[in-house]
Amino acid sequence: MVISYNVNGLNEPIKRSQIFRQCNKLGGKIVLLQETHFKEGHTPHLSLRHYPQIYTSNNPQKKATGVMTLIHKDLPFQLREKLIDEEGRFIFLKGQIAKMKVTITNVYAPNQAQLPFLH
């Protein structure tokens, strides 16, 4: 199961813990979180028992963005290539699940000026 969730900030440890617990309880094997609001260099150290593969994209200037992708321990995802935006807007992961090639995409598009962002 894939879960995508706009979390509107994960800086509070209690909120962070509740969201990670809920995603696991719902059976999330791939979790795509948007608006994490971490600044570059200020991402908390995360050691998640159920989600050992953690990928983050944060904006060094603004807290208003940020995306995080979590891969569950039971999903045999093997990363081959990744593209992580420097402004906290997207993460692209290319890899394999079993013998199937997959691309996992997590995008947080701006509310305004969407067309320039998409080009």
N, C-alpha and C positions, 0 to 999 in steps of 0.2 A: 504494500500500500504506500502511496505517495501522499504526503501531507504538505500543504503549502499554507503558510500562516504569516500575516502581517502582525508582528508582535509589538510594534510601537515602543520599542526600547527593551533591552535586556540587561541594563546596568544594575538592577536590583537583584541581589542573589536569591531572594525568596521567589520572585516572579520567574527568574531563570529556571530554578529548580522545578517549579510547578509546571512550566511549559514543557521541559524535557521529560518529566514524569508522565504528563498527559499524552505526549506524542508516542511514547513507548506503550502506554496503556491502550491507546487506539490502534496499535499494531503498525506504526509508521516504520517502514524499512528505509525509505528515503524521505528526509525532512528538509523542506525548503523554507527558510525563515527570511522575512524582509523587515527592513527598518530596525535593525539590531541596535543602532545608535552608538556603536563603539567607535572611538577615535583610533586611528592607526597608532599602534604602540600601547594602547590602553585596553586591549582585549583581555578579559580575565583568563587566567589559565583554566582550561576546561579539561577535565579528565572524566569522561562519561563512560560508565561501564557498558551501557547498551549501544553507544555510538562512538566507537573508537576512531572512525574516520571523520574528521571535522575540517571543513574548508571555510575560510572567512574572507570577505572583501570589505574593507573599511575605508572611509574617506579621511585623509590626514587633517583636513580643515574643518569639516562639518560633522556634527553628530546626527544630522537628519536622514542619513542614508545607512547603508550597511546591509549585507546579505550573508547568510550562513547556510551551508549545506551539511547535513549530517547523514552518514551511512550506517545503518544498523549492523551489529556484529554478525547477525545471521544471514546477511546478504553477501554473497561471495563476489563483491565488486572489486575488480582489479583496475586501478588507475593507470592509464597509458599516457594521457596528456591533459593539461589543464590551462585555462585562460582565466585570469582573475583581474577584474577591473581595478584600477588604482583609485577610483572615485567612489567605490562602494556600491556600484550599481549592478554588477553581474558576476556570476561564476559559471564557467562552462567546463564540464568534466567529461572527457572521453575515456572509455574503458570497456571492460567486459564483465558481464554477469554470466557465469558458467561459460558457454561458448558463444554467447550472443553479444555483438558489439552494441554499445549504447552511448548516448550522449545525454548527460544530465544537465539541465539548464535552470539556473535560478536568476531571475531578472527583477529588479525593482526600478520601473520606469518613472521618470518625473511626472508630477501632476500637470506641469506646464511645459511648453516647448517639447512636446512628445515627438513630433515629426523630425526635428533635427536630431534628437537622441536616437531614433530608429534608423537614421541614415548614417 
